[in-house]
Amino acid sequence: MNWLKTAVLILIVWSSFSASLTAYYYNSNLNLEKDVKYLGSSVTNSTKDLTTVVIVNFNNGTVKAKTVHFIIGNGFSAFNATLLAFGDVIDYKYYPEYKDFVISSFFGISNVGSSFWSLYINGVASNSGALKTVLSADDVIEWKYQKF
């Protein structure tokens, strides 16, 4: 009879242990699934972090450039990127009739007469102002000081 009590006790301990182990692995699997979903969303969100380059071309051989990082989808404009890159060395003015900004000087070089700062996106003259030009992935913004 002693062997029967011992066998039942072993069976109870073994079933408790296996139930605990099963619960532990089940919980670990749930946590792993949550981690995979979280990492998947992080990868998706990180692909929305983009980079652009802002170039200031003085048309005298001097060129300055800075990289700007931004998140797509929030209407990030060429003006925003320019402010982030060179905000401490530019002057600009808002024109309500155009609902946009005009850069009046970079590094103390001002729009004078028929020479002024013009905006190019990916090597093409912009058809709109800097505030209305919404950026896409890997856009290159160039401000050229030109005589027209």
C-alpha positions, 0 to 999 in steps of 0.5 A: 500500500505504501508503494501506491501512496508513493506512486500517487504522490509522484503522479501528483507532483509530476502533473503539477510540474508538467502543468506549470511547465505548460503554463510557462511555455504558453505564457512565453509564447504569448509574450514572444508573439507580442514582441514579434508584433511590436518589432514588426511595427517598429520596422514599419515605423522606421521606414517612415523616417526619411532623410533629405539633403539641403544644399546652399549653392552660392554659384561662386564655387562655394556650396554648403550642405546638411542632412535633415531627418524627418518623418513622412506623412506630416507634411514636411516641407522644403521650408521646414528642412531648410529651417532645420538645416540652416535656420540660424543663417537665413532670413525669410519673410512670409507673404500672406497673398502667396501663403508661403515664405521667401528666403531673402538671404543665406549667410548674409548673401541677400536677394539684390536686384535681379539676383535671388535665392531660387529653390530646386528639388532634385535638380529641377526648379520648384513650381511652388514655394518652399512651404508648399513643396512637400518632401518625399524620400531622398529628395535633394533641396538646393537653394541657388543664388542666381541672376535672372 
